[in-house]
């Protein structure tokens, strides 16, 4: 999937530790602007990059950050706006989501076809600790179990009005909250949950480790060059 997907994120992340490799991957960074301007940016990017490269998946994270960082502020915002506070996930940010849906509705590429489905992905963890980036980089997550729930909706079935589309997303996250609560109590997302065990091949794990170390090296080298040049410039001013 990773070779056939494109991510969408805010421009503020463009030069972060994951933003730099995302640029190599031709992911989309949304800039500030009117709704019409942002929708046009998305359509232009996907017409010139996404479809031409044969990509099939667009990855978007509506929560806009990690639960440990955004949880409290997201709950305060939800209560202030008459929404139920969430504790297992964050209240989603709807502006980018509604822009993306509007950009992908109907004919959005030069050749016949359009985005047809939205797949909602919910992750839950079993084990003494949850999976983190360090585990992914080192490949040391044999004691952790990751459970993934998929739900699919047809793009054509989504509301067309912006306020209704926002409420649709809020409802899905309320359902996520209930699923994660149930999983914590019973080990199941829903009463009729069925699981398929997937074991990652060791070759893929090794490739994953090598990839992340290469990314880390280039990011370190990039910032090292910037800081080195700034230091030399500052030293020259002092002298």
N, CA, C and O of each residue as an XYZ file, in Angstrom:
956
protein
N       0.817     -1.197      0.000
C       0.000      0.000      0.000
C       0.861      1.260      0.000
O       0.497      2.256     -0.626
N       2.005      1.228      0.700
C       2.809      2.439      0.859
C       3.296      2.992     -0.475
O       3.490      4.200     -0.609
N       3.494      2.120     -1.463
C       3.957      2.587     -2.773
C       2.811      3.102     -3.632
O       3.047      3.661     -4.703
N       1.556      2.920     -3.174
C       0.395      3.342     -3.944
C      -0.469      4.332     -3.167
O      -1.660      4.471     -3.445
N       0.127      5.017     -2.198
C      -0.649      5.921     -1.354
C      -0.007      7.300     -1.303
O       1.183      7.470     -1.569
N      -0.834      8.275     -0.954
C      -0.377      9.639     -0.764
C      -1.026     10.183      0.505
O      -2.211      9.953      0.745
N      -0.256     10.901      1.316
C      -0.789     11.482      2.535
C      -1.189     12.930      2.339
O      -0.682     13.608      1.445
N      -2.102     13.403      3.179
C      -2.499     14.809      3.200
C      -2.248     15.346      4.599
O      -2.723     14.770      5.578
N      -1.509     16.443      4.704
C      -1.211     17.023      6.020
C      -1.039     18.522      5.899
O      -0.912     19.062      4.800
N      -1.036     19.187      7.042
C      -0.880     20.643      7.067
C       0.541     21.033      6.675
O       1.492     20.295      6.930
N       0.673     22.210      6.047
C       1.989     22.669      5.602
C       2.958     22.864      6.777
O       4.172     22.828      6.581
N       2.437     23.070      7.993
C       3.305     23.280      9.148
C       4.198     22.070      9.417
O       5.227     22.197     10.081
N       3.813     20.892      8.903
C       4.595     19.682      9.129
C       5.630     19.423      8.033
O       6.331     18.412      8.077
N       5.732     20.317      7.059
C       6.539     20.041      5.869
C       8.005     19.797      6.191
O       8.646     18.976      5.536
N       8.557     20.499      7.194
C       9.981     20.362      7.499
C      10.216     19.664      8.840
O      11.248     19.868      9.478
N       9.254     18.841      9.261
C       9.443     18.047     10.471
C      10.127     16.732     10.118
O      10.446     16.476      8.957
N      10.348     15.891     11.148
C      11.070     14.635     10.917
C      10.326     13.689      9.994
O      10.950     12.864      9.327
N       8.987     13.791      9.941
C       8.257     12.949      8.999
C       7.825     13.722      7.752
O       7.438     13.124      6.748
N       7.895     15.066      7.824
C       7.523     15.867      6.676
C       8.527     15.792      5.542
O       8.159     15.820      4.368
N       9.825     15.694      5.911
C      10.876     15.626      4.884
C      10.734     14.370      4.026
O      10.701     14.483      2.800
N      10.646     13.156      4.629
C      10.433     11.978      3.766
C       9.085     12.004      3.058
O       8.932     11.405      1.993
N       8.100     12.701      3.646
C       6.799     12.811      2.984
C       6.908     13.620      1.698
O       6.180     13.371      0.736
N       7.819     14.589      1.684
C       8.051     15.350      0.463
C       8.638     14.451     -0.619
O       8.260     14.548     -1.786
N       9.564     13.575     -0.228
C      10.134     12.631     -1.201
C       9.034     11.731     -1.764
O       9.092     11.286     -2.910
N       8.029     11.480     -0.919
C       6.939     10.582     -1.293
C       5.858     11.297     -2.093
O       4.878     10.678     -2.509
N       6.035     12.615     -2.312
C       5.067     13.438     -3.042
C       3.716     13.518     -2.340
O       2.671     13.524     -2.991
N       3.741     13.581     -1.003
C       2.512     13.802     -0.262
C       2.076     15.260     -0.411
O       2.850     16.114     -0.843
N       0.832     15.521     -0.046
C       0.264     16.858     -0.234
C       0.284     17.635      1.076
O      -0.145     17.130      2.113
N       0.789     18.878      1.020
C       0.816     19.765      2.182
C      -0.134     20.925      1.910
O       0.073     21.715      0.989
N      -1.169     21.010      2.720
C      -2.199     22.018      2.509
C      -1.780     23.358      3.085
O      -1.319     23.431      4.225
N      -1.938     24.420      2.303
C      -1.607     25.773      2.747
C      -2.869     26.495      3.180
O      -3.982     26.030      2.932
N      -2.684     27.641      3.833
C      -3.823     28.454      4.244
C      -4.482     29.063      3.005
O      -3.839     29.284      1.979
N      -5.773     29.324      3.133
C      -6.481     29.949      2.028
C      -7.964     29.693      2.126
O      -8.421     29.010      3.043
N      -8.719     30.232      1.193
C     -10.158     30.018      1.167
C     -10.455     28.561      0.846
O      -9.594     27.828      0.359
N     -11.688     28.156      1.125
C     -12.093     26.786      0.846
C     -11.912     26.455     -0.630
O     -11.419     25.383     -0.981
N     -12.317     27.394     -1.493
C     -12.194     27.163     -2.935
C     -10.732     26.996     -3.348
O     -10.409     26.167     -4.199
N      -9.838     27.803     -2.727
C      -8.418     27.729     -3.074
C      -7.818     26.398     -2.639
O      -7.040     25.792     -3.376
N      -8.183     25.939     -1.428
C      -7.643     24.677     -0.922
C      -8.145     23.509     -1.755
O      -7.377     22.608     -2.090
N      -9.427     23.519     -2.091
C      -9.987     22.457     -2.932
C      -9.260     22.409     -4.268
O      -8.958     21.330     -4.778
N      -8.979     23.585     -4.838
C      -8.257     23.648     -6.113
C      -6.843     23.091     -5.961
O      -6.358     22.386     -6.846
N      -6.169     23.406     -4.833
C      -4.824     22.872     -4.578
C      -4.839     21.349     -4.556
O      -3.988     20.698     -5.163
N      -5.821     20.791     -3.847
C      -5.912     19.329     -3.747
C      -6.138     18.715     -5.117
O      -5.485     17.736     -5.478
N      -7.065     19.287     -5.884
C      -7.361     18.737     -7.212
C      -6.148     18.823     -8.134
O      -5.861     17.882     -8.874
N      -5.439     19.942     -8.092
C      -4.259     20.090     -8.943
C      -3.192     19.060     -8.582
O      -2.589     18.444     -9.460
N      -2.965     18.881     -7.269
C      -1.937     17.933     -6.825
C      -2.275     16.511     -7.276
O      -1.416     15.788     -7.781
N      -3.513     16.130     -7.091
C      -3.878     14.755     -7.404
C      -4.026     14.521     -8.902
O      -3.873     13.393     -9.369
N      -4.319     15.565     -9.653
C      -4.383     15.417    -11.112
C      -2.984     15.257    -11.703
O      -2.802     14.523    -12.674
N      -1.983     15.949    -11.117
C      -0.633     15.952    -11.690
C       0.308     14.944    -11.032
O       1.340     14.604    -11.610
N      -0.027     14.463     -9.844
C       0.887     13.580     -9.119
C       0.255     12.232     -8.781
O       0.787     11.178     -9.131
N      -0.872     12.282     -8.105
C      -1.497     11.073     -7.568
C      -1.881     10.082     -8.667
O      -1.424      8.939     -8.676
N      -2.728     10.538     -9.591
C      -3.216      9.620    -10.616
C      -2.114      9.190    -11.575
O      -2.075      8.031    -11.987
N      -1.214     10.110    -11.940
C      -0.171      9.780    -12.901
C       0.784      8.716    -12.379
O       1.379      7.977    -13.164
N       0.936      8.633    -11.060
C       1.836      7.635    -10.471
C       1.126      6.327    -10.143
O       1.726      5.419     -9.569
N      -0.129      6.232    -10.500
C      -0.863      4.997    -10.269
C      -1.234      4.761     -8.825
O      -1.450      3.616     -8.427
N      -1.315      5.826     -8.017
C      -1.683      5.678     -6.607
C      -3.168      5.353     -6.470
O      -3.991      5.749     -7.295
N      -3.485      4.623     -5.405
C      -4.858      4.191     -5.191
C      -5.407      4.607     -3.833
O      -6.611      4.516     -3.597
N      -4.532      5.063     -2.937
C      -4.970      5.365     -1.582
C      -4.554      6.778     -1.185
O      -3.454      7.224     -1.514
N      -5.429      7.470     -0.485
C      -5.131      8.777      0.077
C      -5.294      8.669      1.592
O      -6.375      8.334      2.076
N      -4.233      8.950      2.341
C      -4.250      8.778      3.797
C      -4.399     10.143      4.473
O      -3.644     11.076      4.201
N      -5.382     10.231      5.349
C      -5.653     11.494      6.040
C      -5.968     11.209      7.504
O      -6.667     10.245      7.818
N      -5.451     12.047      8.399
C      -5.588     11.851      9.837
C      -6.398     13.015     10.417
O      -5.817     14.041     10.771
N      -7.733     12.879     10.522
C      -8.576     14.013     10.918
C      -8.316     14.540     12.327
O      -8.634     15.693     12.619
N      -7.738     13.709     13.210
C      -7.524     14.172     14.582
C      -6.447     15.256     14.651
O      -6.438     16.058     15.585
N      -5.547     15.285     13.680
C      -4.568     16.367     13.612
C      -3.481     16.336     14.663
O      -2.794     17.339     14.853
N      -3.300     15.233     15.347
C      -2.254     15.153     16.369
C      -2.463     13.943     17.252
O      -3.448     13.219     17.108
N      -1.527     13.726     18.172
C      -1.602     12.567     19.061
C      -2.546     12.832     20.229
O      -2.679     13.965     20.691
N      -3.194     11.777     20.697
C      -4.135     11.894     21.805
C      -3.475     12.480     23.048
O      -4.072     13.307     23.736
N      -2.245     12.056     23.340
C      -1.568     12.545     24.548
C      -1.292     14.046     24.477
O      -1.187     14.710     25.508
N      -1.173     14.585     23.250
C      -0.899     16.015     23.084
C      -2.163     16.844     22.928
O      -2.238     17.967     23.428
N      -3.164     16.295     22.232
C      -4.349     17.068     21.884
C      -5.576     16.714     22.701
O      -6.586     17.415     22.632
N      -5.510     15.641     23.472
C      -6.707     15.133     24.136
C      -7.448     16.162     24.968
O      -8.649     16.358     24.785
N      -6.748     16.823     25.880
C      -7.393     17.760     26.799
C      -7.961     18.970     26.061
O      -9.103     19.362     26.302
N      -7.182     19.560     25.171
C      -7.666     20.733     24.428
C      -8.822     20.358     23.506
O      -9.747     21.150     23.322
N      -8.780     19.160     22.926
C      -9.870     18.708     22.054
C     -11.157     18.525     22.851
O     -12.243     18.824     22.354
N     -11.041     18.031     24.091
C     -12.238     17.859     24.921
C     -12.836     19.206     25.323
O     -14.056     19.372     25.336
N     -11.978     20.156     25.646
C     -12.479     21.490     25.989
C     -13.208     22.108     24.798
O     -14.271     22.710     24.955
N     -12.630     21.955     23.609
C     -13.260     22.497     22.407
C     -14.599     21.816     22.151
O     -15.575     22.484     21.809
N     -14.658     20.495     22.313
C     -15.892     19.749     22.067
C     -16.997     20.204     23.017
O     -18.127     20.432     22.585
N     -16.684     20.339     24.299
C     -17.688     20.762     25.281
C     -18.181     22.170     24.971
O     -19.375     22.454     25.069
N     -17.251     23.052     24.595
C     -17.629     24.437     24.278
C     -18.525     24.520     23.044
O     -19.275     25.482     22.884
N     -18.449     23.517     22.177
C     -19.236     23.530     20.941
C     -20.391     22.524     20.970
O     -20.948     22.176     19.929
N     -20.740     22.069     22.162
C     -21.901     21.204     22.307
C     -21.719     19.794     21.804
O     -22.697     19.137     21.450
N     -20.474     19.304     21.763
C     -20.193     17.947     21.305
C     -19.754     17.091     22.488
O     -19.180     17.619     23.440
N     -20.006     15.793     22.453
C     -19.568     14.927     23.554
C     -18.039     14.826     23.580
O     -17.423     14.629     22.533
N     -17.417     14.956     24.759
C     -15.953     14.826     24.837
C     -15.525     13.379     24.600
O     -16.209     12.446     25.020
N     -14.400     13.202     23.931
C     -13.861     11.879     23.631
C     -12.600     11.644     24.453
O     -11.807     12.563     24.655
N     -12.417     10.421     24.925
C     -11.279     10.100     25.782
C     -10.353      9.047     25.168
O      -9.196      8.931     25.572
N     -10.849      8.288     24.204
C     -10.048      7.260     23.536
C      -9.486      7.743     22.202
O      -8.595      7.110     21.636
N      -9.997      8.847     21.709
C      -9.502      9.478     20.489
C      -9.809     10.964     20.596
O     -10.456     11.396     21.550
N      -9.357     11.742     19.635
C      -9.563     13.190     19.659
C     -10.735     13.586     18.764
O     -10.976     12.971     17.725
N     -11.454     14.616     19.182
C     -12.488     15.181     18.319
C     -11.841     15.618     16.999
O     -10.867     16.371     17.021
N     -12.353     15.169     15.868
C     -11.680     15.447     14.588
C     -11.805     16.902     14.159
O     -12.750     17.599     14.527
N     -10.835     17.339     13.378
C     -10.887     18.642     12.736
C     -11.578     18.467     11.387
O     -11.145     17.666     10.559
N     -12.636     19.208     11.177
C     -13.506     18.912     10.039
C     -13.193     19.695      8.772
O     -13.557     19.257      7.680
N     -12.525     20.846      8.886
C     -12.337     21.701      7.709
C     -11.590     20.978      6.597
O     -12.031     20.966      5.448
N     -10.450     20.373      6.947
C      -9.665     19.663      5.930
C     -10.455     18.493      5.349
O     -10.394     18.228      4.149
N     -11.194     17.797      6.209
C     -11.968     16.645      5.742
C     -13.016     17.068      4.717
O     -13.138     16.452      3.659
N     -13.772     18.120      5.033
C     -14.805     18.569      4.085
C     -14.184     19.077      2.781
O     -14.759     18.904      1.707
N     -13.005     19.706      2.880
C     -12.316     20.154      1.659
C     -11.904     18.969      0.796
O     -12.062     18.998     -0.425
N     -11.378     17.929      1.431
C     -10.920     16.742      0.703
C     -12.099     16.057      0.015
O     -12.016     15.692     -1.158
N     -13.197     15.884      0.755
C     -14.371     15.227      0.172
C     -14.886     16.030     -1.025
O     -15.213     15.458     -2.064
N     -14.957     17.351     -0.876
C     -15.428     18.182     -1.988
C     -14.488     18.075     -3.188
O     -14.937     18.045     -4.334
N     -13.182     18.017     -2.920
C     -12.219     17.921     -4.022
C     -12.337     16.600     -4.762
O     -12.102     16.543     -5.969
N     -12.703     15.529     -4.045
C     -12.740     14.211     -4.649
C     -14.110     13.816     -5.186
O     -14.257     12.757     -5.797
N     -15.091     14.643     -4.967
C     -16.419     14.296     -5.488
C     -16.435     14.383     -7.016
O     -15.898     15.321     -7.604
N     -17.049     13.405     -7.629
C     -17.230     13.461     -9.077
C     -15.942     13.275     -9.839
O     -15.058     12.536     -9.405
N     -15.832     13.926    -10.950
C     -14.695     13.788    -11.863
C     -13.564     14.701    -11.430
O     -13.669     15.917    -11.593
N     -12.485     14.154    -10.884
C     -11.389     14.983    -10.399
C     -10.058     14.638    -11.053
O      -9.017     15.102    -10.587
N     -10.058     13.859    -12.090
C      -8.807     13.581    -12.799
C      -9.032     13.583    -14.300
O     -10.169     13.566    -14.772
N      -7.946     13.604    -15.035
C      -8.027     13.782    -16.477
C      -8.557     12.538    -17.198
O      -9.092     12.641    -18.301
N      -8.410     11.367    -16.575
C      -8.898     10.140    -17.193
C     -10.153      9.689    -16.450
O     -10.363     10.097    -15.308
N     -10.994      8.854    -17.070
C     -12.258      8.459    -16.438
C     -12.029      7.819    -15.070
O     -11.095      7.039    -14.886
N     -12.899      8.162    -14.112
C     -12.828      7.567    -12.793
C     -12.805      8.611    -11.702
O     -12.575      9.790    -11.971
N     -13.042      8.192    -10.478
C     -13.038      9.109     -9.351
C     -12.860      8.304     -8.079
O     -12.864      7.074     -8.103
N     -12.704      9.009     -6.964
C     -12.616      8.342     -5.672
C     -13.994      7.815     -5.311
O     -14.968      8.568     -5.323
N     -14.087      6.550     -4.994
C     -15.386      5.928     -4.782
C     -15.676      5.620     -3.319
O     -16.837      5.649     -2.912
N     -14.653      5.325     -2.513
C     -14.877      4.848     -1.153
C     -14.055      5.621     -0.128
O     -12.980      6.142     -0.426
N     -14.587      5.677      1.075
C     -13.843      6.154      2.244
C     -13.710      4.984      3.211
O     -14.701      4.358      3.585
N     -12.483      4.698      3.609
C     -12.213      3.602      4.543
C     -11.778      4.201      5.868
O     -10.769      4.903      5.947
N     -12.549      3.916      6.907
C     -12.228      4.380      8.253
C     -11.422      3.297      8.960
O     -11.846      2.143      9.019
N     -10.259      3.668      9.498
C      -9.355      2.710     10.140
C      -9.226      3.066     11.620
O      -8.912      4.205     11.965
N      -9.469      2.092     12.487
C      -9.334      2.272     13.936
C      -8.342      1.247     14.471
O      -8.481      0.049     14.223
N      -7.333      1.728     15.211
C      -6.300      0.851     15.766
C      -6.479      0.704     17.273
O      -6.840      1.658     17.963
N      -6.224     -0.497     17.773
C      -6.209     -0.755     19.209
C      -5.023     -1.674     19.510
O      -4.558     -2.406     18.636
N      -4.543     -1.628     20.744
C      -3.335     -2.367     21.105
C      -3.592     -3.277     22.298
O      -4.360     -2.952     23.203
N      -2.926     -4.428     22.269
C      -2.889     -5.321     23.425
C      -1.429     -5.523     23.816
O      -0.542     -5.525     22.963
N      -1.195     -5.689     25.088
C       0.180     -5.865     25.549
C       0.492     -4.901     26.671
O      -0.313     -4.024     26.986
N       1.674     -5.061     27.285
C       2.039     -4.195     28.421
C       2.189     -2.736     28.042
O       1.931     -1.857     28.865
N       2.600     -2.457     26.813
C       2.757     -1.075     26.349
C       2.233     -0.978     24.926
O       2.089     -1.988     24.236
N       1.949      0.244     24.493
C       1.468      0.433     23.126
C       2.650      0.573     22.181
O       3.773      0.860     22.595
N       2.369      0.363     20.909
C       3.393      0.499     19.876
C       3.783      1.966     19.727
O       2.922      2.846     19.707
N       5.095      2.226     19.623
C       5.546      3.597     19.420
C       6.547      3.646     18.266
O       6.929      2.611     17.718
N       6.968      4.862     17.903
C       7.848      5.032     16.756
C       9.175      4.323     16.956
O       9.730      3.764     16.010
N       9.693      4.342     18.194
C      10.952      3.646     18.468
C      10.851      2.162     18.180
O      11.788      1.569     17.644
N       9.710      1.543     18.532
C       9.505      0.121     18.240
C       9.486     -0.129     16.738
O      10.044     -1.112     16.253
N       8.835      0.774     16.010
C       8.748      0.610     14.556
C      10.131      0.707     13.921
O      10.480     -0.097     13.057
N      10.919      1.697     14.353
C      12.256      1.889     13.788
C      13.156      0.698     14.076
O      13.884      0.236     13.198
N      13.104      0.195     15.321
C      13.984     -0.910     15.717
C      13.426     -2.277     15.363
O      14.156     -3.268     15.365
N      12.131     -2.335     15.060
C      11.522     -3.627     14.749
C      11.307     -4.480     15.975
O      11.181     -5.700     15.863
N      11.261     -3.856     17.163
C      11.128     -4.601     18.418
C       9.700     -4.494     18.943
O       9.442     -3.817     19.939
N       8.781     -5.167     18.264
C       7.406     -5.108     18.745
C       6.764     -6.495     18.739
O       5.567     -6.629     18.488
N       7.571     -7.533     19.019
C       7.046     -8.889     19.021
C       6.087     -9.135     20.186
O       5.246    -10.031     20.109
N       6.203     -8.341     21.278
C       5.333     -8.529     22.431
C       4.059     -7.688     22.347
O       3.279     -7.653     23.298
N       3.845     -7.022     21.234
C       2.689     -6.142     21.088
C       1.755     -6.672     20.004
O       2.193     -7.133     18.950
N       0.486     -6.596     20.284
C      -0.526     -7.001     19.320
C      -1.283     -5.760     18.864
O      -1.787     -4.993     19.684
N      -1.358     -5.572     17.560
C      -2.062     -4.431     16.985
C      -3.316     -4.946     16.294
O      -3.248     -5.814     15.424
N      -4.462     -4.401     16.691
C      -5.741     -4.790     16.099
C      -6.278     -3.624     15.271
O      -6.280     -2.477     15.718
N      -6.730     -3.936     14.060
C      -7.174     -2.906     13.127
C      -8.601     -3.208     12.681
O      -8.908     -4.311     12.229
N      -9.458     -2.209     12.818
C     -10.840     -2.335     12.370
C     -11.055     -1.456     11.140
O     -10.676     -0.285     11.136
N     -11.666     -2.025     10.095
C     -11.940     -1.290      8.858
C     -13.454     -1.139      8.670
O     -14.216     -2.090      8.847
N     -13.863      0.067      8.312
C     -15.254      0.319      7.924
C     -15.237      1.138      6.635
O     -14.414      2.039      6.476
N     -16.143      0.824      5.724
C     -16.124      1.460      4.401
C     -17.462      2.112      4.089
O     -18.525      1.550      4.350
N     -17.382      3.330      3.514
C     -18.563      4.048      3.047
C     -18.340      4.474      1.595
O     -17.221      4.780      1.183
N     -19.415      4.485      0.848
C     -19.365      4.995     -0.513
C     -19.343      6.522     -0.489
O     -20.124      7.149      0.227
N     -18.449      7.114     -1.271
C     -18.369      8.568     -1.346
C     -19.718      9.170     -1.742
O     -20.095     10.234     -1.251
N     -20.439      8.487     -2.627
C     -21.723      9.003     -3.110
C     -22.776      9.051     -2.011
O     -23.758      9.783     -2.136
N     -22.590      8.281     -0.928
C     -23.582      8.236      0.149
C     -23.337      9.300      1.215
O     -24.165      9.468      2.110
N     -22.219     10.021      1.140
C     -21.933     11.049      2.133
C     -22.805     12.279      1.916
O     -23.205     12.554      0.785
N     -23.108     13.024      2.979
C     -23.915     14.246      2.829
C     -23.214     15.244      1.907
O     -21.987     15.263      1.805
N     -24.011     16.064      1.245
C     -23.448     17.059      0.341
C     -23.306     18.423      1.013
O     -22.453     19.219      0.621
N     -24.133     18.697      2.020
C     -24.042     19.959      2.741
C     -22.889     19.915      3.734
O     -22.668     18.895      4.387
N     -22.150     21.021      3.851
C     -20.941     21.039      4.674
C     -21.235     20.733      6.140
O     -20.520     19.943      6.755
N     -22.282     21.349      6.714
C     -22.610     21.118      8.127
C     -22.996     19.668      8.373
O     -22.623     19.087      9.392
N     -23.730     19.091      7.456
C     -24.119     17.687      7.587
C     -22.901     16.776      7.466
O     -22.814     15.755      8.148
N     -21.962     17.148      6.597
C     -20.746     16.361      6.435
C     -19.879     16.440      7.702
O     -19.279     15.445      8.106
N     -19.818     17.613      8.320
C     -19.102     17.746      9.588
C     -19.712     16.842     10.652
O     -18.996     16.148     11.374
N     -21.058     16.858     10.744
C     -21.734     16.025     11.737
C     -21.512     14.552     11.442
O     -21.397     13.745     12.364
N     -21.449     14.192     10.157
C     -21.183     12.792      9.774
C     -19.842     12.347     10.348
O     -19.724     11.239     10.871
N     -18.822     13.217     10.251
C     -17.503     12.868     10.772
C     -17.520     12.790     12.297
O     -16.919     11.885     12.875
N     -18.203     13.732     12.953
C     -18.313     13.680     14.415
C     -18.972     12.372     14.862
O     -18.543     11.767     15.845
N     -20.003     11.938     14.151
C     -20.700     10.689     14.494
C     -19.783      9.492     14.357
O     -19.828      8.579     15.181
N     -18.948      9.485     13.321
C     -18.034      8.356     13.145
C     -17.032      8.283     14.309
O     -16.669      7.194     14.753
N     -16.595      9.433     14.790
C     -15.632      9.425     15.893
C     -16.286      9.070     17.223
O     -15.628      8.515     18.103
N     -17.561      9.378     17.380
C     -18.282      8.909     18.555
C     -18.375      7.385     18.527
O     -18.263      6.727     19.561
N     -18.580      6.836     17.331
C     -18.607      5.375     17.189
C     -17.230      4.786     17.474
O     -17.128      3.731     18.100
N     -16.159      5.461     17.018
C     -14.803      5.000     17.340
C     -14.606      4.926     18.857
O     -14.061      3.952     19.376
N     -15.053      5.957     19.551
C     -14.923      6.010     21.008
C     -15.569      4.784     21.653
O     -14.984      4.141     22.525
N     -16.786      4.476     21.206
C     -17.496      3.325     21.767
C     -16.791      2.016     21.423
O     -16.716      1.112     22.255
N     -16.271      1.912     20.191
C     -15.563      0.692     19.796
C     -14.307      0.485     20.639
O     -14.027     -0.632     21.075
N     -13.547      1.564     20.869
C     -12.315      1.455     21.648
C     -12.601      1.140     23.111
O     -11.839      0.413     23.750
N     -13.697      1.682     23.647
C     -14.098      1.344     25.017
C     -14.438     -0.140     25.104
O     -14.013     -0.830     26.031
N     -15.197     -0.616     24.143
C     -15.577     -2.031     24.140
C     -14.349     -2.919     23.992
O     -14.239     -3.951     24.655
N     -13.412     -2.512     23.108
C     -12.211     -3.324     22.914
C     -11.414     -3.424     24.210
O     -10.896     -4.489     24.543
N     -11.316     -2.316     24.939
C     -10.579     -2.316     26.200
C     -11.207     -3.256     27.216
O     -10.506     -3.859     28.028
N     -12.545     -3.383     27.170
C     -13.255     -4.211     28.145
C     -13.352     -5.674     27.726
O     -13.275     -6.570     28.567
N     -13.524     -5.922     26.412
C     -13.830     -7.284     25.951
C     -12.821     -7.849     24.961
O     -12.804     -9.056     24.718
N     -11.961     -6.975     24.376
C     -11.041     -7.449     23.351
C     -11.675     -7.519     21.979
O     -11.097     -8.097     21.059
N     -12.878     -6.930     21.825
C     -13.578     -6.913     20.538
C     -14.028     -5.494     20.218
O     -14.378     -4.728     21.117
N     -14.016     -5.150     18.945
C     -14.519     -3.844     18.529
C     -16.047     -3.815     18.551
O     -16.660     -2.841     18.987
N     -16.640     -4.897     18.075
C     -18.102     -5.016     18.004
C     -18.477     -6.441     18.422
O     -17.612     -7.316     18.465
N     -19.758     -6.686     18.732
C     -20.153     -8.046     19.140
C     -19.857     -9.115     18.095
O     -19.628    -10.273     18.443
N     -19.859     -8.742     16.824
C     -19.634     -9.719     15.757
C     -18.238     -9.587     15.132
O     -18.039     -9.967     13.979
N     -17.270     -9.048     15.894
C     -15.906     -8.876     15.370
C     -15.262    -10.215     15.039
O     -15.393    -11.182     15.789
N     -14.563    -10.260     13.905
C     -13.729    -11.409     13.545
C     -12.346    -10.878     13.187
O     -12.224     -9.809     12.589
N     -11.303    -11.625     13.552
C      -9.940    -11.163     13.334
C      -9.181    -12.131     12.438
O      -9.371    -13.345     12.502
N      -8.320    -11.566     11.606
C      -7.410    -12.350     10.776
C      -5.990    -12.025     11.212
O      -5.574    -10.867     11.162
N      -5.242    -13.041     11.640
C      -3.879    -12.830     12.132
C      -2.927    -12.633     10.959
O      -2.897    -13.435     10.026
N      -2.153    -11.556     11.019
C      -1.162    -11.265      9.989
C       0.218    -11.234     10.627
O       0.455    -10.477     11.567
N       1.128    -12.057     10.117
C       2.516    -12.054     10.573
C       3.360    -11.366      9.511
O       3.375    -11.787      8.354
N       4.063    -10.306      9.903
C       4.920     -9.621      8.940
C       6.157    -10.474      8.660
O       6.798    -10.941      9.602
N       6.512    -10.690      7.384
C       7.724    -11.447      7.061
C       8.967    -10.751      7.602
O       9.030     -9.523      7.649
N       9.959    -11.551      8.011
C      11.179    -10.966      8.586
C      11.905    -10.071      7.587
O      12.534     -9.087      7.976
N      11.818    -10.410      6.298
C      12.457     -9.563      5.295
C      11.862     -8.175      5.263
O      12.573     -7.190      5.065
N      10.544     -8.095      5.460
C       9.891     -6.784      5.480
C      10.294     -6.011      6.731
O      10.481     -4.796      6.680
N      10.426     -6.716      7.851
C      10.850     -6.048      9.084
C      12.249     -5.473      8.921
O      12.511     -4.346      9.341
N      13.157     -6.247      8.306
C      14.516     -5.772      8.088
C      14.514     -4.558      7.160
O      15.213     -3.577      7.414
N      13.732     -4.627      6.093
C      13.642     -3.493      5.181
C      13.100     -2.260      5.868
O      13.538     -1.142      5.594
N      12.133     -2.464      6.774
C      11.556     -1.352      7.524
C      12.607     -0.680      8.398
O      12.667      0.548      8.471
N      13.439     -1.490      9.063
C      14.488     -0.953      9.934
C      15.495     -0.151      9.107
O      15.863      0.964      9.477
N      15.939     -0.729      7.980
C      16.910     -0.053      7.121
C      16.341      1.264      6.618
O      17.036      2.280      6.617
N      15.078      1.256      6.188
C      14.443      2.470      5.673
C      14.450      3.576      6.717
O      14.842      4.705      6.420
N      14.019      3.265      7.938
C      13.921      4.304      8.965
C      15.283      4.838      9.378
O      15.411      6.022      9.690
N      16.300      3.986      9.386
C      17.635      4.477      9.715
C      18.172      5.400      8.599
O      18.858      6.381      8.884
N      17.860      5.085      7.352
C      18.272      5.952      6.244
C      17.567      7.298      6.352
O      18.188      8.348      6.186
N      16.257      7.263      6.635
C      15.500      8.505      6.805
C      16.086      9.330      7.946
O      16.274     10.540      7.813
N      16.375      8.663      9.079
C      16.940      9.367     10.234
C      18.281     10.013      9.883
O      18.569     11.130     10.311
N      19.103      9.298      9.095
C      20.406      9.840      8.712
C      20.256     11.106      7.878
O      20.926     12.107      8.135
N      19.368     11.062      6.870
C      19.209     12.228      6.004
C      18.605     13.408      6.759
O      18.982     14.554      6.517
N      17.675     13.142      7.668
C      17.093     14.227      8.459
C      18.158     14.847      9.358
O      18.255     16.070      9.455
N      18.973     13.990     10.030
C      20.042     14.499     10.878
C      21.040     15.315     10.058
O      21.467     16.390     10.476
N      21.409     14.789      8.879
C      22.372     15.484      8.038
C      21.824     16.828      7.566
O      22.560     17.812      7.492
N      20.530     16.869      7.247
C      19.891     18.100      6.784
C      19.951     19.181      7.857
O      20.375     20.307      7.593
N      19.526     18.832      9.065
C      19.522     19.824     10.145
C      20.926     20.142     10.633
O      21.190     21.258     11.081
N      21.832     19.167     10.549
C      23.220     19.410     10.943
C      23.855     20.460     10.028
O      24.587     21.336     10.488
N      23.563     20.359      8.724
C      24.105     21.354      7.776
C      23.550     22.741      8.060
O      24.284     23.729      8.040
N      22.242     22.809      8.326
C      21.634     24.113      8.623
C      22.239     24.721      9.886
O      22.638     25.885      9.886
N      22.306     23.935     10.961
C      22.839     24.447     12.224
C      24.315     24.793     12.099
O      24.776     25.772     12.684
N      25.066     23.985     11.330
C      26.482     24.267     11.125
C      26.700     25.585     10.412
O      27.577     26.366     10.781
N      25.886     25.829      9.373
C      26.003     27.092      8.640
C      25.607     28.286      9.501
O      26.226     29.347      9.420
N      24.576     28.113     10.326
C      24.173     29.189     11.232
C      25.265     29.485     12.256
O      25.528     30.643     12.582
N      25.898     28.423     12.761
C      26.968     28.604     13.745
C      28.157     29.341     13.143
O      28.729     30.238     13.764
N      28.526     28.941     11.900
C      29.651     29.604     11.237
C      29.314     31.066     10.944
O      30.169     31.945     11.056
N      28.053     31.315     10.567
C      27.633     32.693     10.296
C      27.683     33.538     11.570
O      28.160     34.672     11.556
N      27.179     32.964     12.680
C      27.188     33.679     13.954
C      28.611     33.908     14.446
O      28.918     34.972     14.984
N      29.481     32.922     14.266
C      30.883     33.063     14.683
C      31.567     34.162     13.896
O      32.377     34.916     14.436
N      31.231     34.251     12.594
C      31.820     35.305     11.759
C      31.392     36.686     12.216
O      32.181     37.630     12.161
N      30.135     36.817     12.672
C      29.667     38.100     13.162
C      30.382     38.504     14.452
O      30.702     39.674     14.659
N      30.626     37.517     15.312
C      31.311     37.784     16.578
C      32.738     38.223     16.328
O      33.228     39.163     16.953
N      33.404     37.535     15.407
C      34.798     37.891     15.109
C      34.850     39.257     14.441
O      35.932     39.741     14.109
